[in-house]
Amino acid sequence: MNLSPHQSTKCSSSLERSGEQSPLLGRGRGRSIGIFGGSFNPIHIGHVALAKAALEACGLDEVWLMVSPQNPLKRNMALLDDQLRLEMAHKALEGVEGVKASDYEMHLPKPSYTWHTLQALAKDYPDYRFTLLIGGDNWAHFQRWYHWEDIQRMCDIAVYPREGFAGTFDAPLVNVSSTEIREKVKQGQSIHGLVPEAIEPLVRQYYG
Ligand code: ATP
């Protein structure tokens, strides 16, 4: 999907919607929360840098890093247990003001579609305003997402840049992935500087 020109730098603009007031929930005037979802298997410095950048650039009160649950029907051997990924995310974010790890999706029916998560959030937090943080790579095929039009109507969307894909706000491109970290641990290589220092021992233990 294209980004409209005025959205190219700051995300205070978020993405243009048709301008009408949405009849849906979740457009409250209370706290402004960024939703940053992923498997965080494990969380790494790229995730933390992005969450901090979004907090600042989008003027959010908080970013909730939603650790997505394992789909019980689709066991993925590479995906570490929910509670262990959550534990690392919590520990990695200690002292990172405004960014919180959340197990919210783990209490929802599976599989966890963004559309269902946003609906549940809107019911549980009717006064909050939610901004979905999504990577430029995912934004490129956003129209394939379940209920994508409803998602757009329901919440703000802020697109962060990914290698080769523009965003609607500035965020550093940190060249690191969870896959690379898992592989390095398996091969006995150092992961120093790739994950927050506080979780280095846990990452080595859990993926070793
Ligand atoms: P994997 O290598 O296991 O596929 P990943 O490193 O891409 O994992 P995810 O848990 O899939 O991590 O990431 C959650 C979200 O964080 C994704 O939507 C992705 O766009 C974003 N993300 C991943 N790596 C980075 C990075 N280096 N900088 C900013 N955002 C990132």
py3Dmol code that shows the C-alpha trace and the ligand (Angstrom):
import py3Dmol

protein = """\
ATOM      1  CA  MET A   1       0.000   0.000   0.000  1.00  0.00           C
ATOM      2  CA  ASN A   2       1.217   3.494  -0.724  1.00  0.00           C
ATOM      3  CA  LEU A   3       1.868   6.031   1.948  1.00  0.00           C
ATOM      4  CA  SER A   4       0.252   9.346   1.322  1.00  0.00           C
ATOM      5  CA  PRO A   5       2.848  12.143   0.911  1.00  0.00           C
ATOM      6  CA  HIS A   6       2.140  14.018   4.118  1.00  0.00           C
ATOM      7  CA  GLN A   7       2.716  10.862   6.091  1.00  0.00           C
ATOM      8  CA  SER A   8       6.276  10.389   5.037  1.00  0.00           C
ATOM      9  CA  THR A   9       8.169  11.596   8.081  1.00  0.00           C
ATOM     10  CA  LYS A  10       6.313  12.009  11.334  1.00  0.00           C
ATOM     11  CA  CYS A  11       3.844   9.614  12.651  1.00  0.00           C
ATOM     12  CA  SER A  12       1.888  12.183  14.524  1.00  0.00           C
ATOM     13  CA  SER A  13       0.050  12.115  11.215  1.00  0.00           C
ATOM     14  CA  SER A  14      -0.561   8.362  11.430  1.00  0.00           C
ATOM     15  CA  LEU A  15      -2.329   7.126   8.350  1.00  0.00           C
ATOM     16  CA  GLU A  16      -5.016   8.994   6.608  1.00  0.00           C
ATOM     17  CA  ARG A  17      -8.455   7.674   7.058  1.00  0.00           C
ATOM     18  CA  SER A  18     -11.540   8.909   5.341  1.00  0.00           C
ATOM     19  CA  GLY A  19     -12.054  11.512   8.040  1.00  0.00           C
ATOM     20  CA  GLU A  20     -15.380  10.272   9.342  1.00  0.00           C
ATOM     21  CA  GLN A  21     -15.783   9.432  13.004  1.00  0.00           C
ATOM     22  CA  SER A  22     -15.562   5.706  13.420  1.00  0.00           C
ATOM     23  CA  PRO A  23     -18.580   4.089  15.004  1.00  0.00           C
ATOM     24  CA  LEU A  24     -16.287   1.426  16.406  1.00  0.00           C
ATOM     25  CA  LEU A  25     -14.757   1.237  19.813  1.00  0.00           C
ATOM     26  CA  GLY A  26     -11.194   2.065  20.633  1.00  0.00           C
ATOM     27  CA  ARG A  27     -11.097   5.689  19.565  1.00  0.00           C
ATOM     28  CA  GLY A  28     -11.116   7.036  23.082  1.00  0.00           C
ATOM     29  CA  ARG A  29      -9.572  10.290  24.200  1.00  0.00           C
ATOM     30  CA  GLY A  30      -7.703   8.759  27.124  1.00  0.00           C
ATOM     31  CA  ARG A  31      -4.200   7.366  27.135  1.00  0.00           C
ATOM     32  CA  SER A  32      -2.555   6.829  23.813  1.00  0.00           C
ATOM     33  CA  ILE A  33      -1.112   3.343  23.410  1.00  0.00           C
ATOM     34  CA  GLY A  34       1.040   1.900  20.638  1.00  0.00           C
ATOM     35  CA  ILE A  35       0.546  -1.795  19.943  1.00  0.00           C
ATOM     36  CA  PHE A  36       3.704  -3.547  18.793  1.00  0.00           C
ATOM     37  CA  GLY A  37       3.086  -7.218  18.131  1.00  0.00           C
ATOM     38  CA  GLY A  38       5.413 -10.061  17.312  1.00  0.00           C
ATOM     39  CA  SER A  39       6.726 -13.375  18.490  1.00  0.00           C
ATOM     40  CA  PHE A  40       9.803 -11.805  20.116  1.00  0.00           C
ATOM     41  CA  ASN A  41      11.634 -15.114  19.928  1.00  0.00           C
ATOM     42  CA  PRO A  42      13.690 -13.571  21.511  1.00  0.00           C
ATOM     43  CA  ILE A  43      13.249  -9.817  21.919  1.00  0.00           C
ATOM     44  CA  HIS A  44      16.320  -7.967  20.596  1.00  0.00           C
ATOM     45  CA  ILE A  45      17.795  -4.477  20.462  1.00  0.00           C
ATOM     46  CA  GLY A  46      15.999  -3.711  17.173  1.00  0.00           C
ATOM     47  CA  HIS A  47      12.626  -4.261  18.850  1.00  0.00           C
ATOM     48  CA  VAL A  48      13.555  -2.080  21.825  1.00  0.00           C
ATOM     49  CA  ALA A  49      14.921   0.713  19.609  1.00  0.00           C
ATOM     50  CA  LEU A  50      11.777   0.659  17.502  1.00  0.00           C
ATOM     51  CA  ALA A  51       9.451   0.779  20.509  1.00  0.00           C
ATOM     52  CA  LYS A  52      11.348   3.749  21.949  1.00  0.00           C
ATOM     53  CA  ALA A  53      11.359   5.583  18.609  1.00  0.00           C
ATOM     54  CA  ALA A  54       7.608   5.046  18.185  1.00  0.00           C
ATOM     55  CA  LEU A  55       6.914   6.282  21.698  1.00  0.00           C
ATOM     56  CA  GLU A  56       8.716   9.516  20.940  1.00  0.00           C
ATOM     57  CA  ALA A  57       7.787  10.105  17.291  1.00  0.00           C
ATOM     58  CA  CYS A  58       4.123   9.191  17.663  1.00  0.00           C
ATOM     59  CA  GLY A  59       3.613  11.037  20.934  1.00  0.00           C
ATOM     60  CA  LEU A  60       2.363   7.874  22.641  1.00  0.00           C
ATOM     61  CA  ASP A  61       1.945   7.492  26.390  1.00  0.00           C
ATOM     62  CA  GLU A  62       3.016   3.860  26.230  1.00  0.00           C
ATOM     63  CA  VAL A  63       3.987   1.123  23.828  1.00  0.00           C
ATOM     64  CA  TRP A  64       2.663  -2.325  24.638  1.00  0.00           C
ATOM     65  CA  LEU A  65       4.841  -5.004  23.196  1.00  0.00           C
ATOM     66  CA  MET A  66       2.413  -7.869  22.637  1.00  0.00           C
ATOM     67  CA  VAL A  67       4.126 -11.204  22.805  1.00  0.00           C
ATOM     68  CA  SER A  68       2.054 -13.398  20.518  1.00  0.00           C
ATOM     69  CA  PRO A  69       1.153 -16.862  21.774  1.00  0.00           C
ATOM     70  CA  GLN A  70       2.101 -20.119  20.220  1.00  0.00           C
ATOM     71  CA  ASN A  71      -0.761 -21.359  18.066  1.00  0.00           C
ATOM     72  CA  PRO A  72      -1.681 -24.673  19.724  1.00  0.00           C
ATOM     73  CA  LEU A  73      -2.835 -26.073  16.377  1.00  0.00           C
ATOM     74  CA  LYS A  74       0.376 -25.120  14.621  1.00  0.00           C
ATOM     75  CA  ARG A  75       3.213 -26.143  16.864  1.00  0.00           C
ATOM     76  CA  ASN A  76       6.332 -24.409  15.703  1.00  0.00           C
ATOM     77  CA  MET A  77       9.424 -26.062  17.101  1.00  0.00           C
ATOM     78  CA  ALA A  78      11.490 -22.920  16.660  1.00  0.00           C
ATOM     79  CA  LEU A  79       9.098 -20.892  18.798  1.00  0.00           C
ATOM     80  CA  LEU A  80      10.060 -20.912  22.442  1.00  0.00           C
ATOM     81  CA  ASP A  81       7.397 -21.386  25.118  1.00  0.00           C
ATOM     82  CA  ASP A  82       5.094 -18.379  25.650  1.00  0.00           C
ATOM     83  CA  GLN A  83       6.077 -17.762  29.258  1.00  0.00           C
ATOM     84  CA  LEU A  84       9.809 -17.830  28.537  1.00  0.00           C
ATOM     85  CA  ARG A  85       9.524 -15.313  25.679  1.00  0.00           C
ATOM     86  CA  LEU A  86       7.403 -13.144  27.930  1.00  0.00           C
ATOM     87  CA  GLU A  87       9.887 -13.429  30.785  1.00  0.00           C
ATOM     88  CA  MET A  88      12.721 -12.232  28.514  1.00  0.00           C
ATOM     89  CA  ALA A  89      10.621  -9.369  27.171  1.00  0.00           C
ATOM     90  CA  HIS A  90       9.743  -8.202  30.692  1.00  0.00           C
ATOM     91  CA  LYS A  91      13.362  -8.357  31.800  1.00  0.00           C
ATOM     92  CA  ALA A  92      14.670  -6.663  28.660  1.00  0.00           C
ATOM     93  CA  LEU A  93      12.280  -3.754  29.159  1.00  0.00           C
ATOM     94  CA  GLU A  94      13.017  -3.140  32.823  1.00  0.00           C
ATOM     95  CA  GLY A  95      14.047   0.485  33.047  1.00  0.00           C
ATOM     96  CA  VAL A  96      12.775   1.323  29.549  1.00  0.00           C
ATOM     97  CA  GLU A  97      10.251   3.947  30.421  1.00  0.00           C
ATOM     98  CA  GLY A  98       6.907   3.743  28.620  1.00  0.00           C
ATOM     99  CA  VAL A  99       7.495   0.375  26.964  1.00  0.00           C
ATOM    100  CA  LYS A 100       5.815  -2.664  28.508  1.00  0.00           C
ATOM    101  CA  ALA A 101       5.720  -6.333  27.638  1.00  0.00           C
ATOM    102  CA  SER A 102       2.178  -7.674  27.541  1.00  0.00           C
ATOM    103  CA  ASP A 103       0.667 -11.162  27.717  1.00  0.00           C
ATOM    104  CA  TYR A 104      -2.720  -9.813  26.653  1.00  0.00           C
ATOM    105  CA  GLU A 105      -2.959 -11.952  23.513  1.00  0.00           C
ATOM    106  CA  MET A 106      -2.133 -15.063  25.483  1.00  0.00           C
ATOM    107  CA  HIS A 107      -5.521 -14.790  27.170  1.00  0.00           C
ATOM    108  CA  LEU A 108      -7.460 -14.465  23.926  1.00  0.00           C
ATOM    109  CA  PRO A 109      -8.773 -17.293  21.749  1.00  0.00           C
ATOM    110  CA  LYS A 110      -6.211 -18.613  19.264  1.00  0.00           C
ATOM    111  CA  PRO A 111      -5.083 -17.981  16.616  1.00  0.00           C
ATOM    112  CA  SER A 112      -4.599 -14.346  17.552  1.00  0.00           C
ATOM    113  CA  TYR A 113      -5.654 -12.138  14.679  1.00  0.00           C
ATOM    114  CA  THR A 114      -4.848  -8.431  15.058  1.00  0.00           C
ATOM    115  CA  TRP A 115      -8.489  -7.641  14.365  1.00  0.00           C
ATOM    116  CA  HIS A 116      -9.641  -9.745  17.332  1.00  0.00           C
ATOM    117  CA  THR A 117      -6.962  -8.311  19.595  1.00  0.00           C
ATOM    118  CA  LEU A 118      -7.981  -4.750  18.757  1.00  0.00           C
ATOM    119  CA  GLN A 119     -11.636  -5.504  19.388  1.00  0.00           C
ATOM    120  CA  ALA A 120     -10.824  -7.012  22.773  1.00  0.00           C
ATOM    121  CA  LEU A 121      -8.610  -4.051  23.668  1.00  0.00           C
ATOM    122  CA  ALA A 122     -11.318  -1.607  22.713  1.00  0.00           C
ATOM    123  CA  LYS A 123     -13.779  -3.361  25.010  1.00  0.00           C
ATOM    124  CA  ASP A 124     -11.352  -3.658  27.909  1.00  0.00           C
ATOM    125  CA  TYR A 125      -9.951  -0.130  27.557  1.00  0.00           C
ATOM    126  CA  PRO A 126     -12.773   1.958  26.093  1.00  0.00           C
ATOM    127  CA  ASP A 127     -11.093   5.260  26.974  1.00  0.00           C
ATOM    128  CA  TYR A 128      -7.758   4.465  25.402  1.00  0.00           C
ATOM    129  CA  ARG A 129      -6.694   5.364  21.913  1.00  0.00           C
ATOM    130  CA  PHE A 130      -4.723   2.651  20.138  1.00  0.00           C
ATOM    131  CA  THR A 131      -2.135   2.999  17.417  1.00  0.00           C
ATOM    132  CA  LEU A 132      -1.078  -0.127  15.598  1.00  0.00           C
ATOM    133  CA  LEU A 133       2.655  -0.135  14.882  1.00  0.00           C
ATOM    134  CA  ILE A 134       3.392  -2.038  11.723  1.00  0.00           C
ATOM    135  CA  GLY A 135       6.538  -2.519   9.648  1.00  0.00           C
ATOM    136  CA  GLY A 136       6.756  -1.171   6.102  1.00  0.00           C
ATOM    137  CA  ASP A 137       7.208  -4.744   4.868  1.00  0.00           C
ATOM    138  CA  ASN A 138       3.926  -5.827   6.433  1.00  0.00           C
ATOM    139  CA  TRP A 139       2.220  -2.636   5.361  1.00  0.00           C
ATOM    140  CA  ALA A 140       3.033  -3.548   1.749  1.00  0.00           C
ATOM    141  CA  HIS A 141       0.593  -6.438   1.947  1.00  0.00           C
ATOM    142  CA  PHE A 142      -1.710  -5.089   4.633  1.00  0.00           C
ATOM    143  CA  GLN A 143      -4.703  -5.673   2.351  1.00  0.00           C
ATOM    144  CA  ARG A 144      -4.260  -9.381   2.938  1.00  0.00           C
ATOM    145  CA  TRP A 145      -4.774  -9.004   6.680  1.00  0.00           C
ATOM    146  CA  TYR A 146      -7.945 -10.339   8.194  1.00  0.00           C
ATOM    147  CA  HIS A 147     -10.456  -7.447   8.392  1.00  0.00           C
ATOM    148  CA  TRP A 148      -7.843  -4.919   7.246  1.00  0.00           C
ATOM    149  CA  GLU A 149     -10.407  -2.258   6.415  1.00  0.00           C
ATOM    150  CA  ASP A 150     -12.026  -2.582   9.826  1.00  0.00           C
ATOM    151  CA  ILE A 151      -8.599  -2.366  11.453  1.00  0.00           C
ATOM    152  CA  GLN A 152      -7.952   0.897   9.609  1.00  0.00           C
ATOM    153  CA  ARG A 153     -11.301   2.275  10.696  1.00  0.00           C
ATOM    154  CA  MET A 154     -10.832   1.192  14.253  1.00  0.00           C
ATOM    155  CA  CYS A 155      -7.399   2.487  15.149  1.00  0.00           C
ATOM    156  CA  ASP A 156      -4.549   4.656  14.003  1.00  0.00           C
ATOM    157  CA  ILE A 157      -1.769   2.930  12.116  1.00  0.00           C
ATOM    158  CA  ALA A 158       1.851   4.041  12.231  1.00  0.00           C
ATOM    159  CA  VAL A 159       4.234   2.393   9.798  1.00  0.00           C
ATOM    160  CA  TYR A 160       7.879   2.051  10.756  1.00  0.00           C
ATOM    161  CA  PRO A 161      10.615   1.759   8.153  1.00  0.00           C
ATOM    162  CA  ARG A 162      12.095  -1.645   7.370  1.00  0.00           C
ATOM    163  CA  GLU A 163      14.993  -2.399   5.024  1.00  0.00           C
ATOM    164  CA  GLY A 164      13.718  -1.378   1.578  1.00  0.00           C
ATOM    165  CA  PHE A 165      10.366  -0.111   2.865  1.00  0.00           C
ATOM    166  CA  ALA A 166       9.430   3.428   3.889  1.00  0.00           C
ATOM    167  CA  GLY A 167       7.595   4.277   7.072  1.00  0.00           C
ATOM    168  CA  THR A 168       5.398   7.090   8.295  1.00  0.00           C
ATOM    169  CA  PHE A 169       7.795   8.009  11.095  1.00  0.00           C
ATOM    170  CA  ASP A 170      11.517   7.991  11.644  1.00  0.00           C
ATOM    171  CA  ALA A 171      12.980   4.981  13.391  1.00  0.00           C
ATOM    172  CA  PRO A 172      16.474   3.549  13.273  1.00  0.00           C
ATOM    173  CA  LEU A 173      17.043   0.558  11.009  1.00  0.00           C
ATOM    174  CA  VAL A 174      18.813  -1.870  13.285  1.00  0.00           C
ATOM    175  CA  ASN A 175      20.112  -4.794  11.319  1.00  0.00           C
ATOM    176  CA  VAL A 176      19.344  -7.682  13.647  1.00  0.00           C
ATOM    177  CA  SER A 177      16.717 -10.438  13.726  1.00  0.00           C
ATOM    178  CA  SER A 178      15.607 -13.039  16.225  1.00  0.00           C
ATOM    179  CA  THR A 179      16.505 -15.747  13.711  1.00  0.00           C
ATOM    180  CA  GLU A 180      20.100 -14.514  13.597  1.00  0.00           C
ATOM    181  CA  ILE A 181      20.270 -14.547  17.391  1.00  0.00           C
ATOM    182  CA  ARG A 182      18.890 -18.093  17.668  1.00  0.00           C
ATOM    183  CA  GLU A 183      21.387 -19.284  15.056  1.00  0.00           C
ATOM    184  CA  LYS A 184      24.313 -17.591  16.774  1.00  0.00           C
ATOM    185  CA  VAL A 185      23.415 -19.193  20.093  1.00  0.00           C
ATOM    186  CA  LYS A 186      23.141 -22.623  18.453  1.00  0.00           C
ATOM    187  CA  GLN A 187      26.570 -22.140  16.902  1.00  0.00           C
ATOM    188  CA  GLY A 188      28.081 -20.950  20.169  1.00  0.00           C
ATOM    189  CA  GLN A 189      28.755 -17.447  18.813  1.00  0.00           C
ATOM    190  CA  SER A 190      28.517 -14.257  20.835  1.00  0.00           C
ATOM    191  CA  ILE A 191      25.212 -12.383  20.935  1.00  0.00           C
ATOM    192  CA  HIS A 192      26.689  -9.509  22.873  1.00  0.00           C
ATOM    193  CA  GLY A 193      25.145  -6.228  21.768  1.00  0.00           C
ATOM    194  CA  LEU A 194      22.314  -7.937  19.868  1.00  0.00           C
ATOM    195  CA  VAL A 195      19.985  -8.401  22.825  1.00  0.00           C
ATOM    196  CA  PRO A 196      19.653  -6.211  25.924  1.00  0.00           C
ATOM    197  CA  GLU A 197      22.455  -7.166  28.289  1.00  0.00           C
ATOM    198  CA  ALA A 198      20.051  -8.116  31.092  1.00  0.00           C
ATOM    199  CA  ILE A 199      18.730 -11.076  29.089  1.00  0.00           C
ATOM    200  CA  GLU A 200      21.926 -12.340  27.479  1.00  0.00           C
ATOM    201  CA  PRO A 201      22.309 -15.266  29.893  1.00  0.00           C
ATOM    202  CA  LEU A 202      18.635 -16.236  29.511  1.00  0.00           C
ATOM    203  CA  VAL A 203      18.854 -16.147  25.714  1.00  0.00           C
ATOM    204  CA  ARG A 204      21.917 -18.401  25.790  1.00  0.00           C
ATOM    205  CA  GLN A 205      20.207 -20.758  28.221  1.00  0.00           C
ATOM    206  CA  TYR A 206      16.841 -20.969  26.441  1.00  0.00           C
ATOM    207  CA  TYR A 207      18.102 -21.260  22.856  1.00  0.00           C
ATOM    208  CA  GLY A 208      21.317 -23.153  23.505  1.00  0.00           C
TER     209      GLY A 208
END
"""
ligand_1 = """\
31
ATP
P 12.347 -13.745 13.269
O 13.771 -13.539 12.825
O 12.165 -14.886 14.240
O 11.373 -13.800 12.106
P 12.122 -10.902 14.004
O 13.475 -10.490 14.446
O 11.653 -10.427 12.665
O 11.928 -12.476 14.152
P 9.542 -10.610 15.245
O 9.233 -11.166 16.589
O 8.929 -11.234 14.057
O 11.139 -10.488 15.126
O 9.288 -9.065 15.253
C 8.146 -8.441 15.696
C 8.037 -7.194 14.883
O 9.240 -6.449 15.047
C 7.924 -7.522 13.405
O 6.657 -7.089 12.956
C 9.037 -6.790 12.734
O 8.543 -5.898 11.747
C 9.695 -5.980 13.826
N 11.131 -6.095 13.780
C 11.866 -7.203 13.657
N 13.182 -6.927 13.636
C 13.277 -5.591 13.739
C 14.363 -4.665 13.757
N 15.627 -5.059 13.645
N 14.080 -3.352 13.875
C 12.792 -2.938 13.956
N 11.735 -3.756 13.941
C 11.952 -5.054 13.842
"""
view = py3Dmol.view(width=600, height=400)
view.addModel(protein, "pdb")
view.setStyle({"model": 0}, {"cartoon": {"style": "trace"}})
view.addModel(ligand_1, "xyz")
view.setStyle({"model": 1}, {"stick": {}})
view.zoomTo()
view.show()
